[in-house]
């Protein structure tokens, strides 16, 4: 995952590098505050030039990016 200086995704490497053409939505989830490491994630709905949409999120505890698969 490549991100800009604001932490927004700009490109994703899947089988090949896909440039993000738009961010259609974003939201943050903070949950399970009682755990030793609460859940803190920043989600984005990204759009590629092909028209494909994908949900990705950044785990704010580890700094790792993930694709939402379902």
C-alpha positions in Angstrom: 0.0 0.0 0.0 1.2 3.5 -0.8 -0.1 6.4 1.1 0.2 10.2 0.8 1.5 12.5 3.6 -2.0 12.6 5.1 -2.1 8.8 5.4 -4.7 8.4 2.6 -4.2 5.4 0.2 -2.9 6.4 -3.3 -1.9 3.0 -4.8 -2.4 -0.6 -3.9 -0.3 -3.5 -5.2 -2.4 -6.5 -5.9 -1.3 -8.6 -8.9 0.0 -5.3 -10.2 0.0 -1.7 -9.0 -3.4 -0.1 -9.0 -3.6 3.7 -8.7 -6.5 5.0 -6.5 -8.5 7.5 -8.6 -10.9 8.5 -5.8 -11.8 7.9 -2.2 -15.5 7.5 -2.1 -15.9 7.1 1.7 -13.9 6.9 4.9 -14.6 6.1 8.5 -12.9 5.2 11.7 -13.7 2.5 14.2 -12.5 2.5 17.8 -13.8 -0.5 19.7 -13.1 -3.0 22.5 -11.5 -0.3 24.7 -11.3 -2.8 27.6 -8.7 -5.0 25.8 -5.0 -4.5 26.3 -4.8 -3.4 22.6 -8.2 -1.9 21.6 -9.3 -2.0 17.9 -8.5 1.2 16.1 -8.9 1.2 12.3 -9.3 3.7 9.5 -11.4 2.4 6.6 -11.5 3.7 3.0 -13.7 2.8 0.0 -11.3 3.4 -2.9 -12.1 3.5 -6.6 -9.6 2.5 -9.4 -9.6 3.7 -13.0 -11.1 0.3 -14.0 -14.2 1.2 -12.0 -13.5 -1.5 -9.4 -14.2 -0.5 -5.8 -12.3 -1.9 -2.8 -12.5 -1.4 1.0 -9.1 -1.1 2.6 -8.3 -0.3 6.2 -5.2 0.7 8.2 -4.7 -0.8 11.6 -3.8 2.3 13.6 -2.1 0.2 16.3 0.3 -1.6 14.0 0.4 0.7 11.0 -0.4 -2.2 8.7 -2.8 -2.0 5.7 -5.4 -4.7 4.9 -8.0 -5.3 2.2 -11.5 -6.0 3.4 -12.3 -9.4 1.7 -15.9 -10.6 1.5 
